[in-house]
Amino acid sequence: MKPVNVGIIGFGTVGAGTAEVLLQNREIIRNRVGTDIVIRRIADLDVTSDRGVAIEPSVLTRDAEEVIRDPEIHIVAELMGGTGRARELILAAMERGKHVVTANKALLAEHGKEIYEAAERHGVDLAFEASVGGGIPIIGSLRGGLSANRVTAIMGILNGTSNYILTRMTEKGQPYDQAVQEAIELGYADDPPTLDVDGTDAAHKLAILISISFGAPAALGRIHREGIDRITPEDIRFANEFGRRIKLLAIARHRNGRVEARVHPAMIPTDHILANVNGPYNAIYVEGDFVGPNLYYGLGAGRRPTGSAVASDIIYLAREIRQGMKNFMPPLAHARPLETEVDIQPMDELRCSYYFRFSALDRPGVLSRISGILGEHDISLSSVIQKGRDVNGSVPVVTLTHEALERDVVRALARLEPLDILTHPTMVIRVEGA
């Protein structure tokens, strides 16, 4: 059997990890596929730096078009990132009848519909296991193992950088800026880690998971997104007093024909399955109507875990090529055309419980005034903590509410914020779980 030839575009962290696993585990892979997988070309602007992988110089090129034009290459692995040039190269590869593997979550979240349709139009396969969760096989599970189920809920810690920062703030009491700097120094975060800490990275991944789960592209702009940059050690301590942890969660739920989709910090009970997912690890909780709850856990980024996920897609495609398959699984694993987008519920229709931390003047009647305005907007309090004071007489008034509508919370805060009894903007964190 002739070998399956692969071209890699992008020889950075993920590209090097992919090459490493394909070369180091060559015998294992040959036994599982039934033929060799050969790296025929690697394109990168930098072909001189040592990546710790023994690659023949003749394989390296600075011209990504060489990978696309080479008629002997069966699979193109786009690992360069970005949404401009990467999109052009993927579409060009598909037009030439090449199968594509990508780890590019931003590209799929922002231009997924175009790319999914191109794959079906040209009769090629698109695989993207590494786009969500690093080495966690969540894409394959949704496209395969869980395909008999209606997915009713997804809740995940999808960004290891934010999770590491919140873990350090929780376990060591570090302020946000110190935890961020430590994450940068350890290589868990870019400098600055904007897309990680503002929720964008997790929103990209959630858009992909929703698209597979519900069989239609999810509009990234309709996924509510908040980051962790306003979380303080005080909020984490108060959460602990309520028996909860703060995590940056990506959440999707099926609600009467629509999908609730949001990324934001949330308080969850300390005995929740996600509460003790710490450090740079990711975890994804999925509920199916027949299979029930599933949990997927592991390293969500890094050279070796992500390279492993890319290689798994290459192996999957190599098996299809070896078997001479002509009809490939649609990218979202649904046979119907991609004519519509997932109907995402407006955020103001969300109903959940809330944590409020008010910074108030130390005066009699402050709590009753706050609770009165909340009550006027159908928001009732379930717990209250008021203790401590600082030098200017301001005290934290911390509350948990019963379930309320997001739109009522927004309206109530608009009434409260201008009051002279409040000294700083109110901190709001949504609460998940009983």
C-alpha positions as a printed NumPy array, in Angstrom:
array([[  0.   ,   0.   ,   0.   ],
       [  1.33 ,   3.413,  -0.965],
       [  2.027,   5.8  ,   1.929],
       [ -0.324,   8.642,   2.802],
       [  1.496,  11.948,   2.348],
       [  0.952,  14.904,   4.643],
       [  1.836,  18.567,   4.238],
       [  2.073,  20.731,   7.355],
       [  1.587,  24.511,   7.16 ],
       [  2.93 ,  26.125,  10.316],
       [  5.901,  24.714,  12.226],
       [  5.384,  26.392,  15.572],
       [  4.329,  24.73 ,  18.805],
       [  1.5  ,  22.633,  17.36 ],
       [  3.224,  21.9  ,  14.057],
       [  6.345,  20.694,  15.815],
       [  4.279,  18.573,  18.203],
       [  2.445,  16.99 ,  15.278],
       [  5.672,  16.172,  13.448],
       [  7.162,  14.785,  16.651],
       [  4.346,  12.32 ,  17.318],
       [  4.119,  11.21 ,  13.674],
       [  7.852,  10.46 ,  13.627],
       [  8.343,   9.107,  17.132],
       [  5.31 ,   6.774,  16.977],
       [  5.734,   5.858,  13.314],
       [  5.611,   2.105,  13.935],
       [  2.541,   2.288,  16.161],
       [  0.768,   4.465,  13.598],
       [  1.736,   2.178,  10.681],
       [  0.28 ,  -0.805,  12.524],
       [ -2.962,   1.042,  13.204],
       [ -3.396,   2.511,   9.729],
       [ -1.93 ,  -0.272,   7.617],
       [  0.451,   2.007,   5.754],
       [  3.04 ,   4.703,   6.391],
       [  2.122,   8.322,   7.011],
       [  4.876,  10.446,   5.492],
       [  5.519,  14.122,   6.179],
       [  6.264,  15.298,   2.649],
       [  6.376,  19.079,   3.169],
       [  6.49 ,  21.506,   6.097],
       [  5.963,  25.182,   5.355],
       [  6.918,  27.972,   7.727],
       [  8.481,  31.409,   7.395],
       [ 11.213,  30.26 ,   9.794],
       [ 12.896,  27.076,   8.529],
       [ 16.148,  27.434,  10.476],
       [ 15.175,  27.396,  14.177],
       [ 15.578,  24.122,  16.021],
       [ 12.194,  22.673,  17.035],
       [ 13.677,  19.558,  18.603],
       [ 12.426,  17.379,  15.735],
       [ 14.73 ,  15.729,  13.197],
       [ 13.361,  16.931,   9.843],
       [ 15.238,  16.601,   6.553],
       [ 16.054,  20.099,   5.214],
       [ 14.571,  19.159,   1.842],
       [ 11.148,  18.799,   3.485],
       [ 11.137,  22.405,   4.725],
       [  9.903,  25.33 ,   2.642],
       [  9.001,  28.953,   3.225],
       [  6.284,  28.792,   0.568],
       [  2.949,  27.428,   1.842],
       [  1.717,  27.253,  -1.752],
       [  4.174,  24.411,  -2.356],
       [  2.153,  22.296,   0.052],
       [ -1.083,  23.16 ,  -1.731],
       [  0.319,  22.574,  -5.234],
       [  2.063,  19.284,  -4.529],
       [ -0.081,  16.591,  -6.242],
       [  1.419,  13.86 ,  -4.025],
       [  0.094,  15.38 ,  -0.804],
       [ -3.205,  13.851,   0.338],
       [ -3.728,  15.717,   3.612],
       [ -2.954,  19.333,   4.478],
       [ -2.592,  20.191,   8.173],
       [ -3.135,  23.935,   8.673],
       [ -1.407,  24.8  ,  11.947],
       [ -0.373,  28.396,  11.349],
       [ -3.333,  30.064,  13.077],
       [ -5.036,  33.319,  12.22 ],
       [ -8.169,  33.905,  10.168],
       [ -6.813,  35.514,   6.993],
       [ -4.092,  33.606,   5.179],
       [ -5.071,  30.352,   6.901],
       [ -8.596,  30.62 ,   5.485],
       [ -7.24 ,  31.173,   1.965],
       [ -4.925,  28.169,   2.183],
       [ -7.587,  25.835,   3.545],
       [-10.045,  26.796,   0.803],
       [ -7.32 ,  26.412,  -1.85 ],
       [ -6.379,  22.972,  -0.534],
       [ -9.997,  21.832,  -0.64 ],
       [-10.4  ,  23.152,  -4.163],
       [ -7.492,  20.904,  -5.179],
       [ -9.203,  17.899,  -3.618],
       [ -7.043,  17.659,  -0.506],
       [ -8.369,  16.693,   2.894],
       [ -7.733,  19.246,   5.625],
       [ -6.852,  19.012,   9.3  ],
       [ -6.831,  22.183,  11.372],
       [ -6.403,  23.235,  14.989],
       [ -7.64 ,  26.731,  14.178],
       [-10.525,  27.422,  16.56 ],
       [-10.782,  31.118,  15.729],
       [-11.075,  30.394,  12.009],
       [-13.797,  27.772,  12.487],
       [-15.706,  29.953,  14.945],
       [-15.621,  32.998,  12.666],
       [-15.719,  31.415,   9.181],
       [-16.954,  27.919,   9.896],
       [-20.006,  27.994,   7.628],
       [-17.918,  28.888,   4.572],
       [-15.307,  26.218,   5.337],
       [-17.827,  23.48 ,   6.155],
       [-19.698,  24.172,   2.918],
       [-16.443,  24.155,   0.892],
       [-15.519,  20.731,   2.272],
       [-18.886,  19.285,   1.225],
       [-18.814,  21.036,  -2.166],
       [-15.376,  19.647,  -3.049],
       [-16.036,  16.196,  -1.597],
       [-13.192,  16.308,   0.912],
       [-13.013,  15.728,   4.635],
       [-12.359,  18.37 ,   7.285],
       [-11.078,  17.257,  10.696],
       [-10.518,  19.573,  13.651],
       [-10.129,  17.574,  16.865],
       [ -7.338,  19.85 ,  18.095],
       [ -9.483,  22.993,  17.84 ],
       [-11.156,  22.315,  21.208],
       [ -9.582,  20.903,  24.343],
       [ -6.055,  20.117,  23.117],
       [ -5.607,  16.379,  23.571],
       [ -9.152,  15.785,  24.886],
       [-11.102,  13.785,  22.248],
       [-14.306,  15.823,  22.546],
       [-14.872,  16.452,  18.815],
       [-14.654,  12.753,  17.97 ],
       [-16.995,  11.941,  20.831],
       [-19.643,  14.407,  19.658],
       [-19.307,  13.394,  15.989],
       [-19.209,   9.673,  16.761],
       [-19.762,   8.121,  20.164],
       [-22.578,  10.46 ,  21.21 ],
       [-24.172,  10.804,  17.771],
       [-27.328,   8.877,  18.722],
       [-28.127,  11.454,  21.407],
       [-29.771,  14.817,  21.539],
       [-27.191,  16.921,  23.366],
       [-29.073,  18.742,  26.111],
       [-26.216,  20.55 ,  27.847],
       [-22.531,  21.408,  27.588],
       [-20.599,  22.996,  30.439],
       [-16.869,  23.328,  30.182],
       [-13.631,  24.812,  31.423],
       [-12.201,  25.437,  27.974],
       [ -9.292,  27.765,  28.666],
       [ -6.331,  26.505,  30.681],
       [ -4.775,  29.956,  31.132],
       [ -7.828,  31.399,  32.877],
       [ -8.24 ,  28.246,  34.907],
       [ -4.618,  28.421,  36.063],
       [ -5.044,  32.07 ,  37.095],
       [ -8.241,  31.373,  39.055],
       [ -6.623,  28.329,  40.676],
       [ -3.692,  30.396,  41.942],
       [ -6.048,  33.09 ,  43.211],
       [ -8.098,  30.415,  45.01 ],
       [ -5.296,  28.283,  46.448],
       [ -2.694,  30.968,  47.189],
       [ -4.818,  34.092,  47.591],
       [ -2.848,  35.815,  44.835],
       [ -4.23 ,  39.003,  43.293],
       [ -5.222,  38.773,  39.653],
       [ -2.173,  40.608,  38.229],
       [  0.285,  38.419,  40.137],
       [ -1.425,  35.219,  38.998],
       [ -1.383,  36.44 ,  35.38 ],
       [  2.345,  37.213,  35.544],
       [  3.068,  33.765,  36.956],
       [  1.056,  32.144,  34.146],
       [  3.096,  34.095,  31.587],
       [  6.415,  33.14 ,  33.192],
       [  5.462,  29.44 ,  33.214],
       [  4.457,  29.525,  29.551],
       [  0.747,  28.956,  30.199],
       [ -0.185,  32.358,  28.794],
       [  0.797,  34.761,  26.05 ],
       [  1.974,  38.231,  27.036],
       [ -0.562,  39.785,  27.281],
       [ -3.089,  36.897,  27.55 ],
       [ -6.001,  38.978,  26.273],
       [ -7.948,  36.354,  24.306],
       [ -7.631,  33.888,  27.177],
       [ -8.718,  36.1  ,  30.057],
       [-11.477,  38.021,  28.237],
       [-13.335,  34.822,  27.305],
       [-12.737,  35.005,  23.539],
       [-10.776,  31.749,  23.322],
       [-13.445,  29.841,  25.244],
       [-16.198,  31.417,  23.113],
       [-14.454,  30.231,  19.929],
       [-14.386,  26.689,  21.29 ],
       [-17.978,  26.82 ,  22.491],
       [-19.135,  27.942,  19.035],
       [-17.515,  24.823,  17.546],
       [-19.045,  22.493,  20.143],
       [-22.496,  24.004,  19.615],
       [-22.161,  23.675,  15.835],
       [-21.382,  19.958,  16.073],
       [-23.964,  19.277,  18.765],
       [-26.827,  20.924,  16.905],
       [-25.734,  20.415,  13.307],
       [-25.593,  24.04 ,  12.181],
       [-23.042,  26.853,  12.483],
       [-23.257,  28.996,  15.618],
       [-22.839,  32.755,  15.194],
       [-19.921,  33.765,  17.407],
       [-21.309,  37.271,  17.877],
       [-24.424,  35.898,  19.584],
       [-22.495,  34.02 ,  22.263],
       [-22.374,  36.156,  25.406],
       [-18.79 ,  36.633,  26.583],
       [-17.207,  37.976,  29.766],
       [-13.715,  37.522,  31.17 ],
       [-12.087,  37.066,  34.555],
       [-10.143,  40.322,  34.804],
       [-12.511,  41.858,  37.401],
       [-12.414,  38.862,  39.765],
       [-10.709,  39.7  ,  43.072],
       [ -9.38 ,  37.547,  45.923],
       [-12.286,  38.948,  47.963],
       [-14.806,  37.456,  45.539],
       [-13.035,  34.116,  45.772],
       [-13.104,  34.246,  49.591],
       [-16.798,  35.126,  49.635],
       [-17.503,  32.328,  47.161],
       [-15.771,  29.943,  49.564],
       [-17.989,  31.163,  52.413],
       [-21.006,  30.298,  50.271],
       [-19.505,  26.831,  49.621],
       [-18.603,  27.646,  46.009],
       [-15.703,  28.054,  43.566],
       [-15.338,  30.56 ,  40.742],
       [-14.561,  29.145,  37.295],
       [-14.625,  30.604,  33.789],
       [-17.329,  28.442,  32.224],
       [-18.552,  27.945,  28.675],
       [-22.201,  26.897,  28.824],
       [-24.705,  25.741,  26.209],
       [-28.154,  24.326,  26.938],
       [-31.014,  23.276,  24.713],
       [-34.037,  25.418,  25.647],
       [-37.333,  24.816,  23.83 ],
       [-35.844,  24.711,  20.34 ],
       [-33.23 ,  27.386,  21.033],
       [-29.744,  27.235,  22.543],
       [-28.553,  29.163,  25.569],
       [-24.896,  30.022,  24.865],
       [-22.589,  31.991,  27.146],
       [-19.017,  32.299,  28.465],
       [-18.428,  34.038,  31.796],
       [-17.13 ,  33.542,  35.337],
       [-19.577,  31.473,  37.376],
       [-19.881,  30.257,  40.94 ],
       [-20.397,  26.514,  41.258],
       [-20.732,  24.337,  44.384],
       [-17.469,  22.972,  45.75 ],
       [-18.756,  19.426,  45.185],
       [-19.562,  20.111,  41.514],
       [-17.598,  17.891,  39.151],
       [-15.895,  20.947,  37.565],
       [-15.057,  22.724,  40.835],
       [-11.833,  20.765,  41.356],
       [-10.519,  20.978,  37.805],
       [ -7.447,  23.064,  38.548],
       [ -4.31 ,  24.515,  36.993],
       [ -3.972,  24.46 ,  33.198],
       [ -6.392,  21.552,  32.784],
       [ -9.618,  21.611,  30.771],
       [-12.803,  19.653,  31.396],
       [-15.971,  19.372,  29.346],
       [-19.231,  18.08 ,  30.793],
       [-21.794,  16.868,  28.236],
       [-25.315,  15.594,  28.801],
       [-27.135,  13.466,  26.232],
       [-30.771,  12.467,  26.44 ],
       [-29.931,   8.737,  26.384],
       [-26.314,   8.496,  27.504],
       [-26.734,  10.905,  30.428],
       [-23.716,  12.799,  31.814],
       [-20.219,  12.444,  30.328],
       [-17.012,  14.166,  31.452],
       [-13.884,  14.727,  29.345],
       [-10.75 ,  15.894,  31.152],
       [ -7.151,  16.593,  30.234],
       [ -4.561,  19.128,  29.137],
       [ -6.257,  21.648,  26.898],
       [ -3.158,  23.017,  25.196],
       [  0.54 ,  22.436,  24.694],
       [  2.815,  21.   ,  22.041],
       [  2.369,  17.314,  22.79 ],
       [ -1.358,  17.09 ,  23.682],
       [ -2.406,  19.276,  20.745],
       [  0.032,  17.551,  18.378],
       [ -1.503,  14.244,  19.479],
       [ -4.977,  15.506,  18.551],
       [ -3.816,  16.703,  15.115],
       [ -2.109,  13.353,  14.502],
       [ -5.304,  11.512,  15.468],
       [ -7.161,  13.401,  12.732],
       [ -4.426,  12.574,  10.224],
       [ -4.668,   8.898,  11.182],
       [ -8.458,   8.966,  10.792],
       [ -8.159,  10.479,   7.305],
       [ -5.337,   8.119,   6.327],
       [ -7.575,   5.155,   7.132],
       [-10.313,   6.576,   4.902],
       [ -7.831,   7.135,   2.075],
       [ -6.416,   3.623,   2.464],
       [ -9.916,   2.145,   2.25 ],
       [-10.681,   4.145,  -0.883],
       [-13.628,   5.965,   0.604],
       [-15.347,   8.477,  -1.658],
       [-18.122,   9.703,   0.634],
       [-16.902,  11.413,   3.769],
       [-18.59 ,  12.415,   6.992],
       [-19.95 ,  15.983,   6.79 ],
       [-17.869,  18.342,   8.956],
       [-20.639,  18.747,  11.522],
       [-21.666,  15.066,  11.257],
       [-25.196,  15.974,  10.144],
       [-26.471,  15.073,   6.693],
       [-28.804,  18.028,   6.284],
       [-27.593,  21.151,   4.417],
       [-26.034,  23.973,   6.406],
       [-28.697,  26.495,   5.463],
       [-29.436,  28.017,   8.856],
       [-27.539,  28.94 ,  11.993],
       [-28.254,  27.697,  15.49 ],
       [-30.997,  29.801,  17.09 ],
       [-29.255,  31.255,  20.151],
       [-31.39 ,  32.572,  22.984],
       [-30.906,  36.289,  23.788],
       [-28.873,  36.756,  26.957],
       [-31.523,  38.927,  28.597],
       [-33.823,  35.864,  28.708],
       [-31.393,  33.914,  30.899],
       [-32.783,  32.88 ,  34.275],
       [-30.3  ,  31.947,  37.013],
       [-29.111,  32.938,  40.483],
       [-26.625,  35.776,  41.002],
       [-23.848,  36.87 ,  43.321],
       [-23.652,  40.627,  43.998],
       [-20.829,  42.383,  45.837],
       [-21.829,  45.951,  46.624],
       [-19.293,  48.438,  47.997],
       [-21.496,  50.565,  50.238],
       [-21.127,  53.346,  52.761],
       [-21.344,  52.169,  56.364],
       [-24.735,  53.715,  57.157],
       [-27.95 ,  52.398,  58.678],
       [-30.569,  51.318,  56.152],
       [-28.191,  50.649,  53.276],
       [-29.07 ,  46.96 ,  52.962],
       [-32.79 ,  47.641,  53.089],
       [-32.453,  50.262,  50.346],
       [-30.493,  47.858,  48.125],
       [-32.861,  44.947,  48.744],
       [-35.853,  47.218,  48.159],
       [-34.705,  48.153,  44.656],
       [-33.848,  44.544,  43.886],
       [-37.286,  43.489,  45.087],
       [-38.959,  46.038,  42.81 ],
       [-37.337,  44.126,  39.92 ],
       [-38.434,  40.656,  41.145],
       [-35.007,  39.798,  42.577],
       [-35.1  ,  38.199,  46.009],
       [-32.123,  37.505,  48.248],
       [-31.279,  34.028,  49.53 ],
       [-28.108,  34.863,  51.522],
       [-26.368,  38.017,  52.737],
       [-22.888,  38.646,  54.144],
       [-21.967,  42.072,  55.522],
       [-18.744,  42.416,  57.466],
       [-15.504,  44.375,  57.699],
       [-14.88 ,  47.978,  56.874],
       [-12.065,  50.015,  55.37 ],
       [-10.639,  53.386,  56.258],
       [-13.099,  55.428,  54.224],
       [-16.146,  53.769,  55.783],
       [-17.051,  51.583,  52.795],
       [-18.105,  47.987,  53.501],
       [-18.773,  45.002,  51.253],
       [-22.392,  43.908,  51.131],
       [-22.416,  40.472,  49.524],
       [-25.57 ,  38.646,  48.48 ],
       [-26.763,  35.561,  46.654],
       [-30.149,  35.751,  44.963],
       [-32.839,  33.294,  44.092],
       [-33.322,  32.756,  40.355],
       [-33.977,  35.96 ,  38.431],
       [-34.15 ,  37.147,  34.84 ],
       [-31.   ,  38.69 ,  33.394],
       [-32.968,  41.643,  32.042],
       [-34.331,  42.374,  35.513],
       [-30.818,  42.253,  36.966],
       [-29.576,  44.736,  34.344],
       [-32.467,  47.099,  35.089],
       [-32.002,  46.863,  38.844],
       [-28.281,  47.604,  38.628],
       [-28.994,  50.596,  36.405],
       [-31.111,  51.928,  39.27 ],
       [-28.578,  51.086,  41.958],
       [-25.308,  52.253,  40.403],
       [-26.013,  56.022,  40.564],
       [-26.929,  55.898,  44.281],
       [-24.657,  57.841,  46.624],
       [-24.572,  54.905,  49.053],
       [-22.452,  52.851,  46.622],
       [-18.769,  53.744,  46.3  ],
       [-17.62 ,  51.377,  43.517],
       [-19.206,  49.494,  40.613],
       [-21.087,  46.389,  41.704],
       [-19.506,  43.003,  41.049],
       [-21.908,  40.501,  39.468],
       [-21.193,  36.772,  39.029],
       [-23.76 ,  34.27 ,  37.817],
       [-24.36 ,  31.187,  39.955],
       [-24.703,  27.683,  38.505],
       [-25.966,  24.596,  40.329],
       [-27.935,  24.174,  43.516]])
